[in-house]
């Protein structure tokens, strides 16, 4: 059996969160009804939906079914191009065909920003206060963000730890912003100011996020009666007597200081009198917890020197302790090797199967056969398929190891088209004698979709596979058999017939008489088809 597969488009564009239909057209070119299985490979299975897993198609019929592609609208659906393959397999014969396409996932932007604490007090003996600004990229593209901080009345100045940051999809960055008073007063009333923080993309200014907080600016001393001052001093003494103890880091130690990329390091810690405990890796937030004792697991991805800093915080009190971790490169990964590679035949006809035999070493984690786009398992040693090209092409095997290193080998394979052929054509006799002589023509054709026979100017259609036909001959001539394939390519064969009238009788013989020769012409004939 044979069939054809095509797509409505080989390139699809989709916005994350929306659905893009893909029309799959399957044509049954065989002579029998067939059952086909539809699959979409190369994309996350959660992205694709094929409503009909298998379809039944009558001979010569074409059916179109749609696959729905819907990447979720989250940061894991990174913008870019995703090549994939639509695979159609005949459940009757096991033959399969695939069509390649590319999914273009569009970019979307969403930045979130938060400021902690929401309100700080400064002024007098405390001229500065700090804000922890967290920026989260909820989109699917990386952004370089410019950070801004302002106060409408220009009474407070701001110092940003890092004015430009790069935030990848799904990544969170924490930045410290320090606020300081531009002037201070010894005696005055307190005042409340609004602080505005913003982050804006340097490449796409329309992508921005905002956060707000409040700053209470207090003087050194307020205007109040003496007894109020005395009361405040008394309350201050009482508060000072009951003030909580500052946080303390009693233990912060790794189980090892020399590791390789991919290995785990267990960081044991013990902290007292802290409400928030935060671990920073090279000044980037790694984990935050409120448990006073325990361990944190860290696995480095790149070689080099890492600075691990533990911060313990309670209200405005903050203590830190840092350690250095040396990370060595990972052990070298063996290179992939193709130990054997050959094909069953380097030249074949259209529709014939081709078998590729191969063997790879144990370092190989993936095998691909092109241009058909097959990914055989590592436990396989051969793969059989029908070439989807005409002419000469390289059959390439690609072996890849876990580090992404590749090695390739190729063999040139030529696929020749099927041509119409007259396998056999014969006459029961090449000579005919007498009026209404009968001669039978027999024929066998290959790869023909239609055929005809011509004799004495009369053309009649005949079976395109094989058959026989009886002719009534009254004159010499040539039988011509013609055949055409589905693409209109012709093939012809001629069979000459020699005719002569019956021999005259001797007039001297008893009862003899000279026969009269009838007029010449083409008699009737019958056509007897034979199924192949």
C-alpha positions as CSV (number, residue, x, y, z in Angstrom):
1,X,0.0,0.0,0.0
2,X,1.0,3.6,-0.4
3,X,-0.1,6.9,1.0
4,X,0.8,10.6,1.0
5,X,1.0,13.1,3.9
6,X,1.0,16.9,3.8
7,X,0.5,19.8,6.2
8,X,-1.5,23.0,5.8
9,X,1.7,24.9,6.7
10,X,5.3,24.0,7.5
11,X,5.7,27.0,9.8
12,X,3.2,27.8,12.7
13,X,3.2,30.9,14.8
14,X,1.5,30.8,18.2
15,X,1.2,33.0,21.3
16,X,1.7,31.2,24.6
17,X,-1.7,30.4,26.1
18,X,-3.5,30.4,22.7
19,X,-4.3,27.4,20.4
20,X,-3.0,27.0,16.9
21,X,-4.6,24.3,14.7
22,X,-2.5,22.3,12.2
23,X,-4.3,20.6,9.3
24,X,-2.9,17.1,8.5
25,X,-3.9,15.8,5.0
26,X,-3.6,12.0,4.4
27,X,-4.3,10.4,1.0
28,X,-4.7,6.6,0.6
29,X,-3.1,5.8,-2.8
30,X,-3.5,2.1,-2.2
31,X,-6.1,-0.3,-3.6
32,X,-7.5,-1.2,-0.2
33,X,-9.0,0.5,2.8
34,X,-6.3,1.4,5.3
35,X,-6.1,2.5,9.0
36,X,-3.6,5.3,9.8
37,X,-2.2,6.4,13.1
38,X,-1.4,10.2,13.6
39,X,1.4,11.4,16.0
40,X,3.1,14.7,16.6
41,X,6.8,14.3,17.8
42,X,9.4,16.8,18.9
43,X,7.2,19.0,21.0
44,X,6.2,18.8,24.7
45,X,3.3,16.3,24.9
46,X,1.4,18.8,27.1
47,X,1.5,21.3,24.1
48,X,-0.2,19.1,21.5
49,X,-3.6,17.4,21.2
50,X,-4.5,15.1,18.4
51,X,-8.4,14.6,18.7
52,X,-8.3,11.5,16.5
53,X,-5.5,9.1,17.1
54,X,-6.3,6.8,14.2
55,X,-8.4,7.2,11.0
56,X,-9.8,4.9,8.4
57,X,-9.5,6.0,4.7
58,X,-10.9,4.3,1.7
59,X,-8.8,3.8,-1.5
60,X,-8.1,7.0,-3.3
61,X,-9.8,9.1,-0.5
62,X,-8.2,12.1,1.2
63,X,-9.0,13.0,4.7
64,X,-7.9,16.2,6.6
65,X,-7.6,16.1,10.4
66,X,-6.4,18.8,12.8
67,X,-3.9,18.7,15.6
68,X,-4.2,21.4,18.2
69,X,-0.9,23.1,19.5
70,X,-1.2,25.2,22.7
71,X,2.0,26.1,24.6
72,X,1.0,27.3,28.1
73,X,1.4,31.0,29.0
74,X,4.2,30.7,31.5
75,X,7.9,31.4,31.6
76,X,8.8,27.8,30.7
77,X,7.3,28.3,27.2
78,X,10.5,30.2,26.0
79,X,10.2,32.2,22.9
80,X,11.9,30.8,19.8
81,X,11.7,28.1,17.1
82,X,10.7,24.5,17.9
83,X,11.2,22.0,15.0
84,X,8.8,19.0,15.2
85,X,7.6,16.1,13.0
86,X,4.1,14.8,12.1
87,X,4.3,11.0,11.8
88,X,1.6,9.0,10.0
89,X,1.9,5.2,10.2
90,X,-0.3,2.6,8.4
91,X,-1.6,0.1,11.0
92,X,-2.2,-2.4,8.1
93,X,1.3,-2.5,6.5
94,X,3.4,-0.8,9.2
95,X,4.7,1.8,6.7
96,X,5.2,5.3,8.0
97,X,5.8,8.8,6.6
98,X,6.8,12.0,8.4
99,X,6.6,15.6,7.6
100,X,8.8,18.2,9.2
101,X,7.5,21.6,10.5
102,X,8.6,24.4,12.8
103,X,6.6,26.0,15.6
104,X,7.4,29.7,16.3
105,X,6.5,30.6,19.9
106,X,5.9,34.3,20.2
107,X,7.3,36.4,23.1
108,X,5.2,37.8,25.8
109,X,6.3,40.1,28.6
110,X,5.3,40.3,32.2
111,X,7.5,41.9,35.0
112,X,6.4,41.9,38.7
113,X,8.0,44.1,41.3
114,X,7.7,44.2,45.1
115,X,9.3,46.3,47.8
116,X,9.8,45.2,51.5
117,X,9.2,46.6,54.0
118,X,6.2,48.6,53.0
119,X,7.1,51.4,55.5
120,X,10.4,52.5,57.1
121,X,11.3,55.1,59.7
122,X,14.3,57.3,59.3
123,X,15.7,60.7,60.3
124,X,17.4,62.1,63.4
125,X,19.8,59.5,64.7
126,X,19.0,57.1,61.8
127,X,19.6,59.0,58.6
128,X,19.2,55.9,56.3
129,X,16.9,53.0,55.7
130,X,16.9,50.1,53.4
131,X,14.4,48.5,51.0
132,X,14.6,44.9,49.6
133,X,13.4,45.2,46.0
134,X,12.4,41.9,44.3
135,X,11.9,41.7,40.6
136,X,10.4,38.6,39.0
137,X,10.3,37.9,35.2
138,X,7.0,36.1,34.5
139,X,7.4,36.3,30.7
140,X,9.2,34.0,28.3
141,X,12.1,36.3,27.2
142,X,15.1,37.7,29.0
143,X,15.1,41.4,29.9
144,X,17.8,43.9,30.9
145,X,16.0,46.2,33.4
146,X,16.9,49.7,34.5
147,X,15.9,50.4,38.1
148,X,14.6,53.8,39.4
149,X,13.6,55.1,42.8
150,X,12.0,58.5,43.5
151,X,10.1,60.6,46.1
152,X,7.8,63.4,44.9
153,X,9.0,66.1,47.3
154,X,12.7,65.4,46.8
155,X,13.3,65.2,50.5
156,X,14.8,61.7,50.4
157,X,17.7,60.5,48.2
158,X,18.1,56.9,47.0
159,X,21.1,54.7,46.3
160,X,20.5,51.6,44.2
161,X,22.8,48.6,44.7
162,X,22.7,47.7,41.0
163,X,20.9,50.0,38.6
164,X,20.8,47.5,35.7
165,X,20.0,43.9,36.1
166,X,19.4,41.0,33.7
167,X,16.5,38.7,34.5
168,X,15.8,35.6,32.6
169,X,12.3,33.9,32.2
170,X,11.0,32.7,35.5
171,X,14.0,34.3,37.4
172,X,13.8,36.5,40.5
173,X,16.4,39.1,41.4
174,X,16.7,41.0,44.7
175,X,18.2,44.4,44.9
176,X,18.9,46.6,48.0
177,X,17.9,50.3,47.7
178,X,19.1,52.6,50.5
179,X,17.1,55.7,51.3
180,X,18.8,58.7,53.1
181,X,17.5,62.1,54.2
182,X,18.7,65.2,52.4
183,X,18.3,67.3,55.6
184,X,17.5,66.8,59.2
185,X,15.9,69.0,61.9
186,X,16.5,69.0,65.6
187,X,13.0,70.0,66.6
188,X,10.1,69.4,64.2
189,X,7.0,67.3,63.6
190,X,7.3,64.0,61.7
191,X,6.2,63.7,58.1
192,X,5.2,60.8,55.8
193,X,6.6,60.5,52.2
194,X,5.7,58.1,49.4
195,X,8.5,56.2,47.7
196,X,8.1,54.9,44.2
197,X,10.2,52.1,42.6
198,X,10.1,51.1,39.0
199,X,11.9,48.7,36.7
200,X,11.9,49.2,32.9
201,X,13.3,47.2,30.0
202,X,16.1,48.9,28.2
203,X,15.2,47.3,24.9
204,X,11.4,47.5,25.2
205,X,10.4,50.5,27.3
206,X,6.7,49.4,27.3
207,X,7.7,46.5,29.6
208,X,7.8,47.9,33.1
209,X,6.8,47.1,36.7
210,X,6.2,49.3,39.7
211,X,6.2,49.1,43.5
212,X,5.4,51.6,46.3
213,X,6.4,52.1,49.9
214,X,6.3,54.7,52.6
215,X,9.0,56.6,54.4
216,X,8.3,58.3,57.8
217,X,10.8,61.0,58.3
218,X,11.3,61.9,62.0
219,X,13.3,64.7,63.6
220,X,15.7,64.3,66.5
221,X,13.2,65.7,69.0
222,X,9.6,66.7,68.7
223,X,7.9,69.8,70.2
224,X,6.1,68.6,73.4
225,X,5.7,69.6,77.0
226,X,8.4,68.6,79.4
227,X,6.3,65.9,81.0
228,X,5.7,64.3,77.6
229,X,9.5,64.3,77.1
230,X,9.9,62.6,80.4
231,X,7.2,60.1,79.6
232,X,8.9,59.3,76.3
233,X,12.2,58.9,77.9
234,X,10.6,56.5,80.4
235,X,9.0,54.5,77.7
236,X,12.3,54.5,75.8
237,X,14.1,53.1,78.9
238,X,11.4,50.4,79.3
239,X,11.6,49.6,75.6
240,X,15.4,49.4,75.7
241,X,15.2,47.0,78.7
242,X,12.9,44.7,76.8
243,X,14.5,45.0,73.3
244,X,15.0,41.6,71.6
245,X,18.5,40.2,71.3
246,X,20.2,40.7,67.9
247,X,20.4,37.7,65.6
248,X,23.5,35.5,65.9
249,X,25.0,32.9,63.4
250,X,26.4,30.1,65.6
251,X,27.2,27.7,62.8
252,X,27.6,27.9,59.0
253,X,29.8,25.2,57.5
254,X,29.8,23.0,54.4
255,X,30.4,19.3,54.4
256,X,33.2,19.8,51.8
257,X,34.9,22.8,50.2
258,X,36.4,21.1,47.1
259,X,33.7,19.7,44.7
260,X,33.2,19.1,41.1
261,X,30.4,20.4,38.8
262,X,27.2,18.5,39.4
263,X,28.1,17.3,42.9
264,X,26.1,18.4,45.9
265,X,27.3,20.4,48.9
266,X,25.4,20.3,52.2
267,X,25.5,23.5,54.1
268,X,24.8,23.1,57.9
269,X,23.7,26.1,59.8
270,X,22.4,27.2,63.2
271,X,21.1,30.7,63.9
272,X,19.4,32.2,67.0
273,X,17.1,35.2,67.5
274,X,16.5,35.7,63.7
275,X,13.1,36.0,61.9
276,X,14.5,35.5,58.4
277,X,17.5,33.5,57.2
278,X,18.7,34.0,53.6
279,X,21.5,32.2,51.6
280,X,23.1,34.2,48.8
281,X,25.3,32.5,46.1
282,X,27.7,35.0,44.5
283,X,25.3,37.8,45.7
284,X,22.3,36.2,44.1
285,X,19.4,35.0,46.3
286,X,19.4,31.2,46.6
287,X,17.0,30.3,49.4
288,X,15.1,32.0,52.3
289,X,13.9,30.2,55.4
290,X,12.7,30.9,59.0
291,X,14.0,27.7,60.5
292,X,16.7,28.4,63.1
293,X,18.8,25.2,62.3
294,X,19.1,22.7,59.5
295,X,20.9,22.3,56.2
296,X,20.7,23.6,52.7
297,X,21.7,21.6,49.6
298,X,23.6,23.4,46.8
299,X,24.7,21.9,43.5
300,X,27.0,24.1,41.3
301,X,26.5,24.1,37.5
302,X,29.8,25.8,36.5
303,X,33.4,25.5,37.6
304,X,35.1,28.3,39.5
305,X,35.1,30.0,42.9
306,X,31.7,30.5,44.7
307,X,31.0,32.8,47.6
308,X,28.2,31.5,49.9
309,X,26.9,34.2,52.2
310,X,24.3,33.5,55.0
311,X,22.3,36.5,56.3
312,X,20.3,36.4,59.6
313,X,17.8,39.2,60.0
314,X,15.4,40.3,62.8
315,X,13.6,43.7,62.3
316,X,16.5,46.0,61.3
317,X,19.2,43.8,62.8
318,X,21.4,41.9,60.3
319,X,24.4,39.7,60.7
320,X,26.3,37.8,57.9
321,X,28.8,35.0,57.5
322,X,30.5,34.0,54.2
323,X,32.5,30.9,53.1
324,X,34.3,30.2,49.8
325,X,33.7,27.0,47.7
326,X,36.1,25.8,45.0
327,X,34.3,24.0,42.2
328,X,36.4,21.9,39.7
329,X,35.3,21.0,36.1
330,X,33.5,17.7,35.8
331,X,35.2,14.5,34.6
332,X,35.6,14.3,30.8
333,X,32.7,12.7,29.0
334,X,33.8,10.0,26.5
335,X,33.2,10.9,22.9
336,X,30.5,9.1,20.8
337,X,31.7,6.7,18.1
338,X,30.0,5.0,15.1
339,X,31.4,1.5,15.1
340,X,29.5,0.3,12.0
341,X,27.2,1.8,9.4
342,X,25.9,0.3,6.1
343,X,22.7,0.2,4.0
344,X,21.0,-2.8,2.4
345,X,21.3,-1.3,-1.1
346,X,22.7,1.9,-2.5
347,X,20.3,1.9,-5.5
348,X,16.6,1.0,-5.3
349,X,13.3,1.7,-7.0
350,X,10.6,4.1,-5.7
351,X,8.6,2.5,-2.9
352,X,11.2,-0.2,-2.0
353,X,12.2,-0.3,1.6
354,X,15.8,0.5,2.7
355,X,17.4,-1.0,5.8
356,X,20.2,0.8,7.7
357,X,22.4,-1.3,9.9
358,X,24.5,0.5,12.5
359,X,26.4,0.1,15.8
360,X,27.6,2.8,18.3
361,X,29.7,2.8,21.4
362,X,28.4,3.0,25.0
363,X,29.1,6.7,25.3
364,X,26.4,7.4,22.7
365,X,23.1,8.6,24.2
366,X,21.1,9.5,21.0
367,X,21.1,8.2,17.4
368,X,19.5,10.1,14.5
369,X,19.1,8.9,10.9
370,X,18.6,11.7,8.3
371,X,17.1,12.8,6.0
372,X,14.1,10.7,7.0
373,X,14.3,12.0,10.6
374,X,14.4,8.6,12.5
375,X,15.5,8.3,16.2
376,X,16.1,4.6,16.8
377,X,16.6,3.3,20.3
378,X,20.1,2.6,21.6
379,X,19.1,-1.1,21.9
380,X,18.4,-1.2,18.1
381,X,21.0,-2.2,15.5
382,X,18.9,-1.5,12.4
383,X,16.1,0.6,11.0
384,X,13.9,0.1,7.9
385,X,12.0,2.8,6.1
386,X,10.9,3.8,2.6
387,X,13.0,6.8,1.2
388,X,11.0,9.9,0.7
389,X,13.3,11.4,-2.0
390,X,14.0,10.8,-5.6
391,X,17.4,10.8,-7.1
392,X,20.6,10.7,-5.0
393,X,20.8,11.8,-1.4
394,X,23.1,11.1,1.6
395,X,21.8,8.8,4.3
396,X,23.5,10.2,7.4
397,X,23.8,8.7,10.9
398,X,24.5,11.1,13.8
399,X,25.7,9.8,17.2
400,X,25.5,12.2,20.2
401,X,26.8,11.8,23.7
402,X,25.4,13.4,27.0
403,X,27.6,16.5,26.5
404,X,26.0,17.2,23.1
405,X,29.1,16.2,21.0
406,X,28.2,14.7,17.7
407,X,29.9,12.4,15.1
408,X,28.5,11.6,11.7
409,X,28.9,9.2,8.8
410,X,27.0,9.1,5.4
411,X,26.3,6.9,2.5
412,X,24.9,8.0,-0.9
413,X,21.7,6.2,-1.8
414,X,19.9,6.7,-5.2
415,X,16.2,6.2,-5.6
416,X,15.0,5.5,-9.1
417,X,11.4,6.2,-10.3
418,X,9.1,3.4,-11.4
419,X,8.7,3.5,-15.2
420,X,5.9,1.8,-17.3
421,X,7.0,-1.5,-18.8
422,X,5.5,-4.0,-21.3
423,X,6.7,-7.2,-19.6
424,X,5.4,-9.4,-22.4
425,X,3.4,-9.1,-25.6
426,X,2.8,-12.0,-28.1
427,X,0.6,-13.3,-30.9
428,X,-0.8,-16.8,-31.1
429,X,0.6,-16.6,-34.7
430,X,2.4,-14.0,-36.7
431,X,0.8,-15.2,-39.9
432,X,-2.8,-15.4,-40.9
433,X,-4.3,-17.2,-43.9
434,X,-7.7,-17.0,-45.5
435,X,-10.7,-14.8,-44.7
436,X,-11.7,-14.0,-41.1
437,X,-8.5,-15.6,-39.8
438,X,-8.3,-15.4,-35.9
439,X,-5.2,-14.4,-34.0
440,X,-5.0,-14.0,-30.2
441,X,-3.0,-11.2,-28.7
442,X,-1.7,-11.6,-25.1
443,X,0.0,-9.0,-23.0
444,X,1.4,-8.3,-19.5
445,X,2.1,-4.7,-18.4
446,X,3.8,-3.3,-15.3
447,X,3.4,0.1,-13.6
448,X,0.7,1.3,-16.0
449,X,-2.5,3.0,-15.0
450,X,-4.1,2.8,-18.5
451,X,-3.5,1.0,-21.8
452,X,-4.8,0.6,-25.4
453,X,-4.4,-1.6,-28.5
454,X,-4.4,-0.4,-32.1
455,X,-4.9,-2.5,-35.2
456,X,-5.9,-1.5,-38.7
457,X,-6.8,2.0,-37.5
458,X,-9.1,0.9,-34.7
459,X,-8.0,1.8,-31.1
460,X,-9.6,0.0,-28.1
461,X,-8.8,0.3,-24.4
462,X,-7.4,-2.8,-22.8
463,X,-6.6,-4.0,-19.2
464,X,-3.6,-2.1,-17.8
465,X,-2.2,-5.2,-16.1
466,X,-2.6,-8.2,-18.3
467,X,-5.1,-9.9,-20.6
468,X,-5.8,-11.3,-24.1
469,X,-7.8,-10.3,-27.1
470,X,-8.9,-12.2,-30.3
471,X,-8.6,-10.4,-33.6
472,X,-10.3,-11.3,-36.9
473,X,-7.7,-10.6,-39.6
474,X,-8.3,-10.0,-43.3
475,X,-5.3,-8.1,-44.2
476,X,-1.6,-7.6,-43.1
477,X,-0.9,-5.0,-40.5
478,X,0.7,-4.2,-37.1
479,X,-0.8,-4.6,-33.6
480,X,0.4,-1.7,-31.4
481,X,0.2,-1.9,-27.6
482,X,0.5,1.3,-25.7
483,X,0.6,1.9,-21.9
484,X,0.9,5.0,-19.6
485,X,1.8,5.3,-16.0
486,X,0.0,7.7,-13.5
487,X,2.4,10.5,-14.6
488,X,1.7,10.1,-18.3
489,X,5.0,8.4,-19.3
490,X,4.3,6.1,-22.3
491,X,5.6,2.7,-23.4
492,X,4.9,1.1,-26.8
493,X,5.4,-2.3,-28.5
494,X,4.5,-3.4,-32.1
495,X,3.6,-6.9,-33.3
496,X,3.4,-7.3,-37.1
497,X,0.9,-9.7,-38.7
498,X,1.4,-11.1,-42.2
499,X,-1.9,-12.1,-43.9
500,X,-2.4,-14.0,-47.2
501,X,-5.5,-15.3,-48.9
502,X,-6.3,-19.0,-49.0
503,X,-4.4,-21.0,-51.8
504,X,-6.6,-21.5,-54.9
505,X,-7.8,-25.1,-55.7
506,X,-6.8,-26.9,-58.9
507,X,-9.7,-26.5,-61.5
508,X,-8.8,-30.0,-62.9
509,X,-9.5,-31.6,-59.6
510,X,-12.9,-33.3,-59.2
511,X,-15.5,-30.8,-58.1
512,X,-12.8,-28.1,-58.0
513,X,-13.6,-24.5,-58.5
514,X,-11.6,-21.4,-58.1
515,X,-12.7,-19.6,-54.9
516,X,-13.6,-16.0,-54.9
517,X,-11.5,-13.8,-52.7
518,X,-13.7,-11.8,-50.3
519,X,-13.1,-8.1,-49.8
520,X,-10.5,-7.3,-47.2
521,X,-11.4,-5.6,-44.0
522,X,-11.2,-5.8,-40.2
523,X,-13.5,-8.2,-38.6
524,X,-14.9,-8.4,-35.1
525,X,-12.8,-9.2,-32.0
526,X,-13.3,-10.0,-28.4
527,X,-11.3,-8.9,-25.4
528,X,-10.7,-11.3,-22.5
529,X,-9.0,-9.6,-19.5
530,X,-7.0,-11.6,-17.1
531,X,-6.5,-10.4,-13.5
532,X,-2.9,-10.1,-12.3
